[in-house]
Each structure stands twice: as C-alpha cells, then as structure tokens.
Amino acid sequence: MSSIDLTEPGLQTGSEAGVTEGFESLRLSPALPLEEEIIARASANYEPLPMLEVIFGRLVTSYAPMLKSQGGFLCEATSHKLSYQSWGRAVEALDEFGVAAIAASSQGGDIAIAFDGAFLHGAIGSMLGGKPGPADVLRRVPSTLEKAFAHRLIQDSLSQLSQLISRIVEVNFTPDAVEAPAQINSFHNGNAITAVLEMQVQIGLLPGRVSILLPMQTLEPMRPQLGKMFLGEELGRDIGWRDHFAGHISGASMTLTAELHRLSLPLADVLRWQPGAVIDLGITEDHEASLICSERAILHGATGRRRNGRLAMRITREAGEPTEGEDDDILTD
C-alpha cells in the first residue's frame, strides 16, 4: 500500500507510545463537559433502552472473534462507549476519511455503520496478508476498491448485530452502497435522537474506530423489547461452575421469619389500645403460619409446641401451592 508523509504534527513515528499519541483523533469521541451534557440530555426527549446496552456490550465482546473468522485477521476491541445524541452531531463526529453505509432494517427505517480511516486501512492491510502500521493510514477519500473491502466488513458487522438483536426481536439489516460519512447526513433529520455505539478496535498498532448509529425512530417497533430491564440469564451447563456455585450457596446463611398471621385494623382502634387490652387476632388452632425470606413467603406449615416447650412449625406446602388436608396434631420430637 502507498504511504503518506508522517512528518505532519500529530503523526510522528517512533515508540509505541508515540504511535498511540499520533492517533488521538482516531480514538473514541471525547465526552462533553458536564454543563453541555446536562443541557443535551434535558433537551433530548428519549428513553434509554437497557437491553440495547446489553446487546452493544456483547457486540464488543464478539466483534474481534467475528473478524477473525470472517475477515481472517486478528484485532482487539479495547473499549466502547454508548451515548444518545442527535443524528447530525453523530454524523459530524465521524472521520471524514473513513467510510459509512446506510442499512435498511426489516422492522422499518434505516441505521448507519461507519469505519474511520485507521480501522479501514488496518483491516484491508491485514486481509491482504500484511502487517499495517501508521504509514498505511491514508488521509484521503477511500478508493472504489477500498470501499469494496469495506462493504464486506460492513456486511459481516451488521450480520453480527442482527444475530444479537434477534435473540430479543427478529430483525435483519441490509446495507446499501458504501459512501463518505458526510453523504449519510441527509438520511435522517439532524435533530433525530440516535443511539450511538463507538468501539475502539486495535489492529496491530492502529487504534481504529467503528461507529454504529441507530435512530430512535428506527428502533420504535422494537422499543417494547429493548426497553425491558436485563435480569440476567442462565450461566449454561458448565458442570464445574455449577458445582462451584452450589458449594458457595450451600454454605451461605439467610434470615427466615415465621409469621403466624397478619391483621388489618382501623387506625382509630389501634390508637385506643391501652396496657391490658385484649386483641382478637382471629386465629384458629388449625391456622397456617408462613416462613418469610426477604419479605416473601416461601413455605407454609402448621405450628405447635414440642415436648421441650419450644414452638415449632411443620412444613406442609410451598408458597403458591393449593391448601390440602393436613395433619394438625401437636409436633413431637
């Protein structure tokens, strides 16, 4: 690949630290000052989507293995940032010497994906069997051949994103032609609120950036599913981990409360209580008691007195099971 003169400010070569410093502009876009962030969030009418954050987190984790299997080169997704901002501002933050593509969603609407120059030329150099370095980053508009390579990477990236979102709601993204980032600005209103994922992907010494822009208007058909809180999932069927957690759980302690009865009374009656007052709890001898953990009933049973004089409880059913005929005799040893 041809190279450029690296004697420009900010593009000096040298140690690895110097290389990293030369590509500060290719890193994730800097955070806004606190005052601007408060104003931006107050003026933007949007509702964060918890499940979308989980999906993006998994995309970052699976992105490097996907590129290794599909593109045939090694890289590392070192960091990422999710933010909600206007479409116009998100497009302006893209690298003018990178590439971008609009992709149609099967649920309706469009999204965008963009590569900056460092990621694009680093990926192309790796796919062609080379070891790209800072000199391979060409600060110019990509050629038609380079856009063809980018289109393949964009298809693979969108396929991975589709698979992750489809675990919650079925969707597919079909990319259009690869363009310069500035050319996608007109596809949405400049003030349209957009969820923006920025991933820093390290290819050798090149810290490139991959950006995915999902306008809220496009996500509207999927909002009920993406707006749910993430409550975790099964850990899988790894026997070693299962035994490990089972051992720790069996050694843990918990607090149980035995509750005989709950009684609702008017506040006026309670205020009239005085020492010596007799309160009818409305409990019969066969009344069930409940075992409560973390303010939630887990078991029910019959109460009685053991021969040593202590009160005890015989478990008769789990919480939620229907009441059946039970032996209510006094408990024995």
N, C-alpha and C positions, 0 to 999 in steps of 0.2 A: 504493500500500500504506500502511496506517497505521503509525505510528511509536511509539516509546516515549521516555520522558524519559531523556536521556543525561547527566543530572547525577549519576547514581549513581557511586560510586567505581569506577574502572577502566573507565568508559565515556565519559570526556570526549572531546569532539571537538576538532579543531584541525588541526595539521600532520599530514602522513602518518605521521610517527614516533609522534605521539600516538594516531592511529588504530590503528597496529600494537600499541602498548602496551596499548590498551584491550581487545585480543582475545588477550591472552596465554593465557587459559584455553581458547581455541579451538585452540591450536597442538597439535602432537603431544604426547602424554603424556610427562612428564619421565622421564628414566632413573632407575632405582633407585640408591640408594647401593651402593657396591661390596660391602659386607658382605651386604646384603639380596639382591643379585643372585647372589652365590655360594651363599647358602642356598637361594634359589629354584631355581637350576639343579641343585643337589645333590639337592633333594627331588623334583624333577620327573623322572620317568622317560620321556624322549623322545629320539628320534634326529633331529637336524636333517636337513632334506631339501634338498640342494643345488639340485636342479632347480626346486624351488618358489621359491627365492630368485631364480633367473634369470627365472622366469615373472613374479614380482611386479615385478622391475626393468623388464621390458618392458611390464607393465601401466601402470606410472607413466609411461613414455615415450609410450605410445599413448593415454593417457586424455584429454588435452586435445584432440588431433585427433578422437577419437571423439565427445566432447561437442560439438565444433564442427559435425561433420557430422550428428549425430543430434539434438542439442538446439538447434543454431543459435545458440550463444553462445560467446564467447571466454573462455578461462581458461588457467591455467598450473599444472601440477603441480610445485611448487617443491622439495619434499623428501618423503622417505618413511622409514619405519622398520619393520623386520620383527623380531618378537620371539615367543618361545614362553612362554606363561603359562597360568594356569588360566582356564577359561571364566568363572567367577564374577568374577574380577578384571578380565577383559577387558570384561565387560558393565558393571561398575561404573564403568569409565573412560569410557563413552560419555556424550555430552551429553544430559542429561535433557530438554532442549527440542528435541531432534532427532527423527529417525525411524529405524526399523530394520525389517528384514524377514527372515524365515527363508526359505531357499530349499532345495528338495529336490534332492539330487544323483541323477543317473541311475545312479550306481555304488552308491547306497545311503547313507543318512544325510542330515544337514542341515548347512548352513552359514548364516552371517548376514552381512548387509551393513548399514551404518548411516551416516547423514549427520548432522553436527551442525547446529545452527541457522543458523550463518553460511553454510555451503555451501547449505543448503536454500533459504533466503530469497534468497541471492545468485543462485542458479540460476533460481529462479522469476521474480525480477525481470528477469533477462536474457532469459529465454524470452518474457516478455511485452513485450519491447522497451524496458525501462527501463535505467537505469544505477544499480544498487543501491549504497547506501552504508551506513555503520554504523547509520543511523536505521531501516533496513529490517529489521534483525535483531530479531525479536520474541521476547522471553524468556517464552514461554508454550508450552503444548502445541499442536502444529500442528493446523489445522482439517482437515475431511474433504477440502476442495478442495485444500489444500496436500499432503495425503497422496496424492491422485490424481496430482499433478505428480511427487511423489517416486517413485511406483510406476513411472512411465515411465522416470525416470532410473535406477532400480534395475534394471529390465529391460535397459536398454542396457549398464549396467556389468557385469551378470552375463553377458550375451552376449559382451562383450569378454573377460572372464575365461575363459569356456568355450572360445572360439576359441584362446586361448593355451595352455591346458592340453591341448586336443585335439590339438595338434601332437605331444604325447608319448603321451597316452592319451585315448581318446574319452570325453567326459563332457559333460553338459548340466545347467544349474542352472535350476530353475523356481521363481520367487518366490511366496510366499504373500501374505497381506494385510500392509499396512504398519501397524506398531504403534509404540507408545512403546518406547524402548530397554529400560526395566525389564521389559516384558512378555515379552521373549525369554529371560529368565534361566532359566526352568524347562524349556527345551527340551533342556538337557544337564546332566549332573552338574556341580556347581560346581567340582569339582576336576579335571575333564577337561582334559587338556593341549590347548592350542589355538594354532595358528599365527595370529598377528595382524599384518595389514598396516595401517599408518596412513599415509595420503597427505595432505599439506597442499596444497590446491588453491586457488590465488589467483584470485578473481573480482573484478576491479577492485581496490578497497581492502580487500576482505574475505578474510582468510585462513581458509577453511573446512577441515574435516577429513572425509575419507572413510575408514571402517574396514571391513575385511573379516576375518571370523573363521572359520577353518577348523579344526574339531576334528580331532585326530589319528585319532579313531575313524572319521570320515567319510573321511579320506584313506587309511585302511588298505588298501582294494582297489587304490589307485594307488601304494602305497609302493614297490614294486619299481622302478617307472619314475621316480618323483620322488626316490628315494634315490640315483640314479646321479650320478656326478661329471660336471659340464659341461666338455666338452673343446673347446668352440668349434664353429663351423660355417663353411661356405663364405662367402666375402665377397661372392658374387654374380658377375655378369657385367659389371661395370663395366670397360671396356677401359682407361680412363685409370688406375684404381687398379691393375689387373693389371700394366700396363707399368711403373708406378711401383715396385711391389714387386719385379717381375722385375729392374729395374735395380739395386736395392739388393742383392738376393740374389746377382746375378752378381758384384758387387764385394766380397762378403763372403769371409772366409777360414775355413778349417776344418782341423782336425788329423786326419790319417789315420795309422793304424798298420798296418804289414804284418806279419802273423802267419803264420809257417811251420807251426807245429804246437803243440798243447797235449798235455801228457803228465801222466797221473796216476800217482803213485808213492806207496808206503807211506812214512810219515814216518820209520820206522826206517831205510830205505835212504838217505834224504836225509841223516840225521844221520851216516851212515858215510862220506859223501863227504869226500875229502881232496884237496889240490892234487895234480894228476897223474892223478886218477881219470878213466876213460873212461866216458861215459854214452851208452848206446844209445838214440837218440831214436825209433827205429822208423820212420824216414822213407825212402821210396824216391825214385828220381830223378824219377818222374812224380807226386810228391805235390803236391797243390794248396796254394797259400797263400791267405790271406784278407786283404782290406782291411777294417779296422775303423774305424768312426767313432762316437764316443760310446758305446763298449763294445758296439757292434752291428755284426755283419758285413754289409757291403753288396755286396761283389763278391768273386769268386774268380778265380784265374788260375794260370798256370804260371810258375815262376821260372827264371831263367837268368842268364848273365853276358854283358854287352855287350862289344864289341871293345875298348872303353876300359878294361875291367877292372871296371866297376861292376856290381853286381847290379841286376836289373830284373825286372819282372813283366808278363806279357801277360794282359790281362783275357780270360777265356773265358766267363764266365757271371755273372749276377746272383745274389745270395743268394736261396735258395729254389728256383731252377731246377734241374731234374734234370741229373745229370752226363752228358755226351755224349762221343763220341770227339773228342779234341783233338790238335793238333799240338804235341808237347812238345819240338821242337828248341830248341837254344840261341838266345836272342834275338839279333838283329842290330841294326845302326843303323837 
